[in-house]
Protein backbone atom coordinates (compact mmCIF):
# COMPACT_ATOMS: atom_id res chain seq x y z
CA UNK A 1 0.00 0.00 0.00
CA UNK A 2 0.98 3.65 -0.25
CA UNK A 3 1.94 3.98 3.41
CA UNK A 4 4.29 0.98 3.19
CA UNK A 5 5.90 2.32 0.02
CA UNK A 6 6.38 5.69 1.65
CA UNK A 7 8.07 4.09 4.66
CA UNK A 8 10.29 1.99 2.43
CA UNK A 9 11.28 5.10 0.50
CA UNK A 10 12.09 6.92 3.74
CA UNK A 11 14.07 3.91 4.95
CA UNK A 12 16.11 3.82 1.74
CA UNK A 13 16.70 7.54 2.01
CA UNK A 14 17.97 7.16 5.58
CA UNK A 15 20.20 4.26 4.52
CA UNK A 16 21.62 6.33 1.65
CA UNK A 17 22.26 9.26 3.99
CA UNK A 18 24.00 7.02 6.53
CA UNK A 19 26.20 5.53 3.81
CA UNK A 20 27.00 8.99 2.48
CA UNK A 21 27.84 10.19 5.99
CA UNK A 22 30.05 7.15 6.59
CA UNK A 23 31.88 7.83 3.32
CA UNK A 24 32.39 11.48 4.23
CA UNK A 25 33.70 10.49 7.66
CA UNK A 26 36.19 8.10 6.03
CA UNK A 27 37.35 10.89 3.74
CA UNK A 28 37.69 13.29 6.68
CA UNK A 29 39.74 10.72 8.58
CA UNK A 30 42.04 10.36 5.56
CA UNK A 31 42.39 14.15 5.27
CA UNK A 32 43.09 14.49 9.00
CA UNK A 33 45.66 11.69 8.87
CA UNK A 34 47.37 13.36 5.89
CA UNK A 35 47.36 16.74 7.65
CA UNK A 36 48.82 15.15 10.77
CA UNK A 37 51.58 13.52 8.71
CA UNK A 38 52.27 16.84 6.96
CA UNK A 39 52.46 18.65 10.31
CA UNK A 40 54.91 16.08 11.65
CA UNK A 41 57.09 16.48 8.55
CA UNK A 42 56.91 20.28 8.86
CA UNK A 43 57.85 20.04 12.55
CA UNK A 44 60.86 17.89 11.68
CA UNK A 45 61.95 20.44 9.07
CA UNK A 46 61.57 23.24 11.59
CA UNK A 47 63.52 21.39 14.27
CA UNK A 48 66.26 20.55 11.76
CA UNK A 49 67.01 24.29 11.62
CA UNK A 50 67.88 24.35 15.32
CA UNK A 51 71.57 24.06 16.23
CA UNK A 52 72.65 20.43 15.95
CA UNK A 53 76.32 21.19 16.52
CA UNK A 54 77.33 24.02 18.84
CA UNK A 55 80.43 26.10 18.05
CA UNK A 56 83.57 24.66 19.61
CA UNK A 57 85.56 27.10 21.68
CA UNK A 58 88.03 26.88 24.51
CA UNK A 59 86.58 30.12 25.91
CA UNK A 60 82.80 29.67 25.95
CA UNK A 61 80.07 27.09 26.54
CA UNK A 62 76.61 27.16 24.98
CA UNK A 63 73.32 25.46 25.83
CA UNK A 64 69.76 25.71 24.57
CA UNK A 65 66.31 24.30 25.20
CA UNK A 66 63.31 24.36 22.88
CA UNK A 67 59.84 23.07 23.81
CA UNK A 68 57.08 23.95 21.29
CA UNK A 69 53.55 24.12 22.69
CA UNK A 70 52.14 22.65 19.44
CA UNK A 71 53.62 20.54 16.68
CA UNK A 72 54.67 23.76 14.96
CA UNK A 73 56.22 26.70 16.77
CA UNK A 74 56.79 30.40 16.29
CA UNK A 75 60.04 30.39 18.28
CA UNK A 76 63.41 29.62 16.81
CA UNK A 77 67.04 30.09 17.87
CA UNK A 78 70.56 29.46 16.69
CA UNK A 79 74.21 29.90 17.59
CA UNK A 80 77.04 29.76 15.06
CA UNK A 81 80.59 30.84 14.28
CA UNK A 82 80.79 34.01 12.22
CA UNK A 83 84.56 33.82 11.92
CA UNK A 84 87.51 32.90 14.14
CA UNK A 85 86.92 35.90 16.43
CA UNK A 86 83.13 36.18 16.61
CA UNK A 87 80.20 33.92 17.43
CA UNK A 88 76.66 34.98 16.58
CA UNK A 89 73.48 33.92 18.32
CA UNK A 90 69.82 34.83 18.20
CA UNK A 91 66.45 33.93 19.61
CA UNK A 92 63.23 35.14 17.99
CA UNK A 93 59.54 34.75 18.67
CA UNK A 94 56.89 35.07 15.95
CA UNK A 95 53.48 36.22 17.16
CA UNK A 96 50.68 33.66 17.13
CA UNK A 97 50.81 29.90 16.72
CA UNK A 98 50.34 27.25 14.10
CA UNK A 99 51.28 27.06 10.45
CA UNK A 100 51.55 30.80 9.67
CA UNK A 101 53.85 31.48 12.63
CA UNK A 102 55.96 28.43 11.80
CA UNK A 103 56.32 29.46 8.14
CA UNK A 104 57.64 32.88 9.09
CA UNK A 105 59.91 31.28 11.70
CA UNK A 106 61.42 28.95 9.08
CA UNK A 107 61.83 31.84 6.64
CA UNK A 108 63.67 33.84 9.29
CA UNK A 109 65.90 30.88 10.16
CA UNK A 110 67.00 30.71 6.54
CA UNK A 111 67.45 34.48 6.34
CA UNK A 112 69.62 34.57 9.47
CA UNK A 113 72.17 32.23 7.93
CA UNK A 114 75.89 32.89 8.45
CA UNK A 115 76.71 31.25 5.11
CA UNK A 116 77.51 34.23 2.90
CA UNK A 117 76.45 32.26 -0.18
CA UNK A 118 72.91 31.83 1.16
CA UNK A 119 72.23 35.16 2.87
CA UNK A 120 73.85 38.59 3.19
CA UNK A 121 72.01 39.63 6.35
CA UNK A 122 74.79 38.61 8.78
CA UNK A 123 77.86 38.81 6.52
CA UNK A 124 78.57 40.81 3.37
CA UNK A 125 81.03 40.04 0.61
CA UNK A 126 83.83 42.54 0.10
CA UNK A 127 86.54 42.95 -2.52
CA UNK A 128 89.25 43.26 0.11
CA UNK A 129 90.59 40.52 2.42
CA UNK A 130 89.22 38.52 4.10
CA UNK A 131 86.48 38.78 1.47
CA UNK A 132 83.64 39.61 3.85
CA UNK A 133 82.62 41.91 6.65
CA UNK A 134 80.39 41.15 9.60
CA UNK A 135 77.16 43.15 9.65
CA UNK A 136 76.69 44.80 13.05
CA UNK A 137 73.72 43.65 15.16
CA UNK A 138 72.05 47.05 14.76
CA UNK A 139 72.30 46.89 10.98
CA UNK A 140 71.05 43.29 10.99
CA UNK A 141 67.92 44.39 12.86
CA UNK A 142 67.38 47.40 10.59
CA UNK A 143 67.67 45.21 7.49
CA UNK A 144 65.17 42.74 8.91
CA UNK A 145 62.89 45.64 9.78
CA UNK A 146 62.83 46.76 6.14
CA UNK A 147 62.47 43.23 4.77
CA UNK A 148 59.72 42.07 7.14
CA UNK A 149 57.24 44.91 7.73
CA UNK A 150 54.28 44.30 10.01
CA UNK A 151 51.61 42.30 8.16
CA UNK A 152 48.51 44.47 8.65
CA UNK A 153 46.24 41.71 7.32
CA UNK A 154 47.31 39.05 9.81
CA UNK A 155 48.87 41.29 12.47
CA UNK A 156 51.89 38.98 12.40
CA UNK A 157 55.26 40.24 13.64
CA UNK A 158 58.26 38.95 15.56
CA UNK A 159 60.54 39.95 18.41
CA UNK A 160 64.27 39.30 18.29
CA UNK A 161 67.53 39.36 20.17
CA UNK A 162 70.68 39.02 18.09
CA UNK A 163 74.19 39.40 19.37
CA UNK A 164 77.84 38.85 18.56
CA UNK A 165 80.29 37.53 21.13
CA UNK A 166 83.84 38.81 20.67
CA UNK A 167 86.05 35.87 21.65
CA UNK A 168 89.06 38.12 22.22
CA UNK A 169 87.45 40.65 24.55
CA UNK A 170 84.53 38.54 25.92
CA UNK A 171 82.22 41.42 25.05
CA UNK A 172 78.67 40.62 23.93
CA UNK A 173 77.28 43.22 21.53
CA UNK A 174 73.55 42.84 20.88
CA UNK A 175 70.23 44.37 19.90
CA UNK A 176 66.81 43.69 21.36
CA UNK A 177 63.69 44.23 19.24
CA UNK A 178 60.64 44.09 21.50
CA UNK A 179 62.07 41.03 23.27
CA UNK A 180 62.17 40.18 27.02
CA UNK A 181 65.28 41.31 28.95
CA UNK A 182 68.50 39.33 28.69
CA UNK A 183 69.48 37.97 32.09
CA UNK A 184 73.11 38.28 33.13
CA UNK A 185 74.25 35.97 35.96
CA UNK A 186 77.77 36.73 37.12
CA UNK A 187 80.35 34.38 38.55
CA UNK A 188 79.80 35.78 42.06
CA UNK A 189 76.07 34.96 41.91
CA UNK A 190 74.85 38.52 41.38
CA UNK A 191 72.44 38.99 38.50
CA UNK A 192 70.44 41.54 36.55
CA UNK A 193 67.76 41.70 33.89
CA UNK A 194 68.93 44.07 31.15
CA UNK A 195 65.78 45.94 30.17
CA UNK A 196 65.76 47.71 26.82
CA UNK A 197 62.77 49.59 25.47
CA UNK A 198 62.32 48.75 21.80
CA UNK A 199 59.72 47.78 19.22
CA UNK A 200 59.30 44.41 17.50
CA UNK A 201 60.66 44.05 14.00
CA UNK A 202 58.53 45.72 11.32
CA UNK A 203 56.64 48.17 13.52
CA UNK A 204 58.40 51.30 12.16
CA UNK A 205 59.20 50.87 8.49
CA UNK A 206 60.75 53.79 6.64
CA UNK A 207 63.15 54.86 9.37
CA UNK A 208 66.74 53.88 8.65
CA UNK A 209 68.20 53.53 12.13
CA UNK A 210 65.83 52.16 14.76
CA UNK A 211 67.73 49.53 16.71
CA UNK A 212 70.71 50.49 18.83
CA UNK A 213 73.41 48.18 20.10
CA UNK A 214 74.18 47.42 23.73
CA UNK A 215 77.33 45.86 25.11
CA UNK A 216 77.76 43.44 28.02
CA UNK A 217 81.35 42.92 29.19
CA UNK A 218 81.63 39.32 30.39
CA UNK A 219 84.12 37.90 32.88
CA UNK A 220 85.10 34.24 33.31
CA UNK A 221 82.21 32.34 34.87
CA UNK A 222 79.59 34.87 33.70
CA UNK A 223 76.45 33.62 32.00
CA UNK A 224 73.78 35.28 29.88
CA UNK A 225 70.34 33.92 29.02
CA UNK A 226 68.04 34.71 26.10
CA UNK A 227 64.49 33.33 26.27
CA UNK A 228 61.01 33.65 24.82
CA UNK A 229 58.07 35.32 26.55
CA UNK A 230 56.34 31.96 26.98
CA UNK A 231 58.50 31.49 30.09
CA UNK A 232 57.79 34.78 31.85
CA UNK A 233 54.10 34.75 30.86
CA UNK A 234 53.47 31.25 32.23
CA UNK A 235 50.62 31.46 34.76
CA UNK A 236 49.94 29.61 37.97
CA UNK A 237 46.51 28.66 39.30
CA UNK A 238 46.08 32.20 40.66
CA UNK A 239 46.59 33.68 37.16
CA UNK A 240 49.93 35.15 38.27
CA UNK A 241 52.68 35.29 35.67
CA UNK A 242 56.10 33.79 36.35
CA UNK A 243 57.70 37.10 35.44
CA UNK A 244 61.20 38.36 34.68
CA UNK A 245 62.29 38.87 38.30
CA UNK A 246 61.29 35.36 39.33
CA UNK A 247 63.17 33.97 36.33
CA UNK A 248 66.24 36.04 37.24
CA UNK A 249 66.11 34.84 40.85
CA UNK A 250 65.76 31.21 39.77
CA UNK A 251 68.64 31.41 37.33
CA UNK A 252 70.84 33.00 39.98
CA UNK A 253 69.86 30.29 42.48
CA UNK A 254 71.08 27.50 40.16
CA UNK A 255 74.40 29.22 39.39
CA UNK A 256 76.33 26.23 40.79
CA UNK A 257 74.83 23.82 38.22
CA UNK A 258 76.38 23.16 34.81
CA UNK A 259 74.99 25.52 32.17
CA UNK A 260 72.73 22.99 30.41
CA UNK A 261 71.34 21.81 33.74
CA UNK A 262 70.19 25.33 34.59
CA UNK A 263 67.89 25.24 31.54
CA UNK A 264 66.41 21.93 32.67
CA UNK A 265 65.92 23.39 36.14
CA UNK A 266 63.98 26.37 34.75
CA UNK A 267 61.85 24.08 32.60
CA UNK A 268 60.96 22.02 35.69
CA UNK A 269 60.26 25.19 37.68
CA UNK A 270 57.84 26.39 35.00
CA UNK A 271 56.16 22.99 35.05
CA UNK A 272 55.72 23.30 38.82
CA UNK A 273 54.48 26.88 38.52
CA UNK A 274 51.76 25.86 36.05
CA UNK A 275 50.83 22.65 37.93
CA UNK A 276 52.04 20.58 35.02
CA UNK A 277 49.84 22.36 32.49
CA UNK A 278 52.75 23.91 30.61
CA UNK A 279 53.21 27.54 29.73
CA UNK A 280 50.61 27.62 26.95
CA UNK A 281 53.24 29.00 24.60
CA UNK A 282 56.53 27.92 23.05
CA UNK A 283 59.36 27.70 25.58
CA UNK A 284 62.83 28.60 24.34
CA UNK A 285 66.08 29.30 26.15
CA UNK A 286 69.55 30.05 24.79
CA UNK A 287 72.53 30.61 27.04
CA UNK A 288 76.27 31.09 27.02
CA UNK A 289 78.95 30.95 29.69
CA UNK A 290 82.48 32.31 29.61
CA UNK A 291 84.69 29.46 30.78
CA UNK A 292 86.58 29.94 34.03
N, C-alpha and C positions, 0 to 999 in steps of 0.2 A: 504494500500500500504506500501511499504518498508519504506518510509519517516515517515509515521504515526507511524509505529511500533517502529522505531528508537527513535522517540520523546517520545513515551509512555515508552520505556525502560529507557530513560534518566530521565523522570519524576519520574519513580519508584525508580531509583537510588538516585535521589535527596531527595525523600521522606524518603528512608531508611537511608540516611546519616543524615538527619535532626532528625529522630527519635533516631538514634544512638548518635548524639550529645546531644540531650535532656536528654537521659539516662545517659550519661557521666557527664553532668552538675548536674543532680540530685545526682549522686554518689559523685561528688566533694563537693556539698553542705553538704552532710551527713558527709563526711570526715572532712570538715572545722568545722562543728558544733561540731563533736566529739573532734577535736583538741582544739577548744575553751573551751569546757567543761573540758578537761584534763588540760589545762593551768590554768583555774580558780581553779581547785582542787589543782594543784601544788602550785599556789600562796597562797592559804589558808594554805597549809602545811608549806610553807616557813614563812608566817606571824605568824603561831602558835609558831614558835621558837623564836620570839621576846619576850622581857620581858612583861609578863602579870601582874605580881605582883612585885613591886620594893621592895628591902630590907628595912625593917623598922629599923630606927635608930633615937635616940634622938640627934644625932650629925651631921647628914648629910641628905640633900635632893638630889633626883635624878630626871632627866627629860630626855626624848628622843623624837625624831621626825624622821619618816621614810616615805619617799615619793618615791616609785619606778617609774622610767620613763616608764617602760613597765609592763606587768602583772607579769613578773618574773624579779628579781633583782639580781645583783652581790654583793650588800651591805648587811651586817648584823651586828647586835650589841647585846650586852647583858650586864646585871649587876646583880650580885648575891653575896650572902654571902658565903665566903670561910670557915669561922669559926666565933667565937664570937668576934674576934679582927680584922679581915680583910674582906674587900669587894673587889671583883674582877670585873673588867669591861673591855670590849674591843669593838672596832669598826674595821671592816675589809672591804676591797673593792677588789672584784675579777675583773680582767681585762675583758673587753668585756661585752656583754649583752646576753640576751636570755637564752635558756635552759642550755647550757653548763656552763655558769657563775653561774646560779642559783643552778645547781647540786653541783658544788664545794662549793658554799656558804652554802648549807644545810649540806654537809659533814663536813665542818669546824665548823658549829654550834654544831653538834653532838660531834665532837672531843673536842671542848672547853667546856666541860661539867664538872661542879664542883662535880658531883656525882661520887665518887671514884669507885663505882661499874660499871660505864659505860665508864669511861675514866681515864687514869692515866697521862694525860698531865698537869693538873693543881694541882692535889694532888696525892701523892704516899702513899701506905700503908706501915706502919712500924710495927715492932714487939714490939716496946716500946710505952708507952702512949704518946699522946692520940690515937695512932693507925694510924696516918698519918703524913705527913709533906707537907707543901705547897711548890710547885715548884716555884722558883724565876721567875720573868718575863723574865729575860735573858735566863734562861734554857728552859722556855716554847717556846720562839721564836726559839732557836736552835733546839729543838726537832721537831717543825713544819717544820723548814728548811730542816731537814733530811727526814722527812716523805713526804713532798710535794715539790719535786724538780720541777724546771721550766719544763713545758711540751714543748719540742722543736717542736713537731708536730703542736700543736695549738697555741703556744706562750702564753699560759694561765698562769697567776701568780696572786698573791694577795699581797696587802699592809695591814699592821696591826699596831694598837696600843693596847697594853695590859698593864694594870697596877693594882696594889694592893694598896688600901687605908688602912693605919694603923689607926684604930679608936682611939687608945690611944694617938698617937703622931700627928695625922692629917697630916702625911707625905704620899705623893703619889709617889710610886716607879713604874716606867714604862719603857717599851721599845717602840721604834718606828722603824718599818721596811718599809722604803720607803714611809711613810705616811705623809700627810700635818702636819704642826706644831700644837701642842696643844696650845690653847689660854688660858692664865691665866688672869682673871679679878679680881683685888683685891677689898677689901671692900672700899678703899678710891677712887676707880674709875680708878686708874692706871692699865695698862694692858701691856702684852707682848705676842708675838708669840714665842714659844720655838722651835727654828729650830735645827733639828738634822739630820746630813747627814748619810744616811743608805740606804741599798738596800732592795728591796722587798723580801719576803720569797721565797726561792728556787733558788736565783740567784747565790749563792756560796756554792754548795754542796761539802762536803768533808773536810770542815774546822770546827773544833769543836766549837770554840767560836767566833761568829760573832757579836752578838747583845749585846750591853752594856746598863746597867740600868742607869736611870737618876731619880733624886729625886726632888720633888717640895714640900717644906714645906708650908702648908696651914694654914692660920689664920681664925678665925671666920669671916664669911661674904665673904670669897674668893670663887671664882668659877673657874672651868676649863671646857673647851669645846673640845670634840673630834668630828671630822666631816669628811665627805668624800670629795674627790676632785671635785665632781659634783657641790659643792657650789662655790668654788673659781675659777672654770673654766667656770662658767656661763657667757655668753657673751651678751653684749648689742647690739644695732643696729649698733654701730661703730666697732663691732668685738673686743671690749675691755673686758678682763676678769674681774670678780668681784675682785678676788685677796685676798691674805691673809691679807694685811694691811687694806683694806676696811672692811673685815669681823671683824678684831680686833676692828677697830674704831666703827663699828656698835654695836658690843657686849658691848663695854664699854659705849656707849651712852644710852643703855637700862638697865644699871646696877640697876636702881631703880625699875624695874619691877620684879614680881615674876619669879623664874627660868624658869618654863614652858612657861611663856609668852614671854620670850626672844627668845625662839626657834620659836614661832609663828611669832614674829616680824622679825626675819631673813628670814623666809620663805616668808613673804610678801615682804620684801625688794628685795629678789631674783626675785620674780614675777614682781616687778616694774622694776628692772634692765633689765630683758629680755622682757619687754613689754608684759607680760602675756604668753610668749611662753615656759616658763619653762627652766630648766637648760640643757635639753638634756641628762641628766644622772641621776642616782639615787641620791637622796638627803637624807643624814642621819646626824643626830646630836645626841650627847650623852653628858650630862653635869652633874656636881655635884656641890653642894654648902655646905660649912661648915656652920652649923647653928650659928647664932649670940648668 
